[in-house]
Amino acid sequence: MKGRIVLSWRDYFFLLVAVVFLFGCVASSHRSGKTLDPGQASMGIAYDGLIDLDESDSDMLHLLALDGRIGALDGLDVGLAHTWDITGDHEGVYSTWWGDAKVQLNNRDEVLGTPIVSLGVMKGYVYHEDADVHITSFPVTISVPMSETVTPYFIYRFENISPDFIPSEWTDPRHGFFLGSEIELGSAGTFTPVLGVDVGLMNSLLGGEGNTMFVLNAGVSFNTPAK
């Protein structure tokens, strides 16, 4: 692509350190509506910080993840991730395995200024013996490529937490709303680094037991060249 800024590895290191100090750590940036091309792969490192806004004395929950994605078909990619609960006194209680798939519905040519809409499904398993729950989530992503390197996005997630792999009821789903942006930093050999940052809220709109959670995500991923 024309007009792309090519940075040195020293520049990448400086930006990564900046993310660490500004947002507490680093995170995956697989967030926009664009899917990977068939055969294209990506690896990322992820951080989520969550805090309960309904509890004034609550501490932030810290999660760190490694994840990978691969383009399966035109307009379809799939991912696998593991999230570690690195909060000091939790003993890893919220560590989770994740799998997901995303379908891009339009604008596969990434026409600038034209929204990209994608639908997905995510399954998570919180496997610690003190948790042992399944998460089922259906994200809807709308992103708009504003330039060849910058793509802001909005994500809505409809989510269920259940003791069963297939939820038996959906009486109190959680709803997530996230705003963020991806920034492509240019080619670095065989990989393209992409930074992503977003903030959002998770809550139960029907006033159920789920408290309102503020979520901060920041991350970096490395994509192989498009096929």
N, C-alpha and C positions, 0 to 999 in steps of 0.2 A: 504494500500500500504506500502511496505517496504521502509525504509530509510526516512520516513517523519519526519520532525522536529515538535515536539509538543511544542507550546508556551503557556505561562500563559496569563491570561487576562491583567496582567500588561504589558507584551510584546506587546499584541495587541494594548493597549492604546498608548504605546510609538510609535509604527509604524504609528498609525492613526494620532497622533500629528505631526509626521515627514512629513506625506503627506500634512497636513494642511499648515505647514510652507514652504515646498518646492514648492508646486503647488497652493497655495492660498486657497485650500479647499479640500473637499473629493468628490468622484464621484463613479458612478456605474462601475463595471468591467465586465459587460456582453458583451464581445467583441470578444472572440475567436470563431472559427468555430464550436466548440463542442456544441451540444444541450443537454439540460437536459434530463434525463431518464424519461419515462412515470411516472407521479405522483410525480416526484421530483420538489421541489419549491425553489425559491431563491428571496431574497429581497436585494435591494441595495440603497445606497445614492450616488448622482452623482453631479459632478461639470464640467462645460465647461467654459473655458475662450476663447473668440474670439476677435481678433483685426484686423482691416482693414489695410492691408499692403499698399494699394494705397493712403491712407490719412495719411500724416506724423503727424498730430495733433490729430488723432482719439484716443479715450479712449477705454480701454478693456471692452467688454460686459461680464457680469458675470451671469451665469445660474446655478441654483441648482435644483436637481431633486430627486424624490423618485420613484423607479420602482420595479416591481415584474415580475417574469417569472414562468411558470410552463411547465413541459414536458407533451405534449398532446398525442403524439404517438412516436413510435420508430423513431428517426431521425427528430422529429418536436417539437419545443416549441414555445410558444406565450408569449407576454409580454404587459404590460400596464404601462405607466409612466406619470408623470406630472412634467413639468419643470417650475420653477419660475424664472422670470427675477429679479435678486437682485441688478442690477446696480443702483447706488444711485439716479439718477434723472430721471429714465425711467418710474416710476410708474407702473411697471409690464407689459410694453407694449408687450414684447416678451414671456410672459408666454404661455405655450403650453401643450395640451394633446397629447399623443402619443400612438399608438398601433402598434404592429408588429408581424411578424411570421418569423421563420427561419427554413430552411430545411438543414440538414447535408447530403451531398451526398456520403461520403465515410469514411473509417477508423473509424467506430463506436467503434472498440475495442481499440482505442487510442494507436496504435503501435508507440513506440517512434521513432522519426526521419521521420515518414511518414506524409506528408501534409494532413490536413483536409480541405476540401472545402465545403463551405455552401453558399446558396443563400437565400435572404430574401426580404421582402417587408415591408415598414414602412409608416404609415400615421400620419401626425401631423396636429393639428388645432391650429393656433395662434389666440386666441379668443378675445383679447382686441379690443375694438371698433376702436382704431386707427390703427390696423393691419388687423385683420379679413381675414387671408389667410390660404390656405391649402398647406401642404408639402407632396409630394409623392416621396419616395426614394426607390431605389433598391440596397441594398448593396451586394457585393460579398466579402466573407471573406476567406482568406487562412491562416491557422495557423499550426504550427509544434510543437507538444509536444516534447521538448528536454529532459525532465526528468519527473518524477511523479509530480513535483510541478511547473515547469516553462514552459510556452507556449507562445512564441512570435507569432505575427500575423501581417498581412497586410489586410487593408480594402479599397476597392474601392466603392464609392457611386455615383450612377447616380440619380440626384435629380431635381425635378421640384417644383417651387413655383407658385401658381395659386390662383385666387379668387374663383375658383370652386373646389368642392370636387373631381370630375373627371376632370383632366386637359383637356381643349379643344385644346391646342396646346403645342408643345415641342420645340419651336423655339430657346430657350436659356437656356438649362438645365445647372445646376451646377454639377461640378465633384469634388468629395472628395477623397483624398489620405491620408491614416493614417497608421502609424507604431507604434506598442506598444507591451506590454507583460502582461500576467497574471501570478501572483505568488500565489500559494496555500500555506497557512500558517499552515495547519495541522488541525486536528479535535479539536473542542472545545465543548464538550458535544454533543448536537444534531445538531450543525451547523458547517460548514466548512467555515472559512473566506477566501476570495480571493481578493487580491489587483490587480488593473489594472491601467496602465498608458499608454497613447498614445499621439502623436502629429501628426498634419496633416495640409493640405491645402485644402481650398474650393475655387473654381474659375469657371469661364466660359471660356472654352478653345477656344471658337469661337470668343472671343473678344466682347461679348455683354455687357449689362449694369452691370452685376454682378462683383463687385470688388473681388480681391483675399483676402481671410481671413485666418489668422493663427489660428489654433484651438489647445487648450491644454485640455486634459481630464485626470482626475485621480479619482480613486474610490475604493470603497470597497463593496463587496456583501457577503451575508451569505447564503450558500446552505444547504438544508436538505440532509440527506444521500441518495445516489443512491438506487433505488429500486432493 
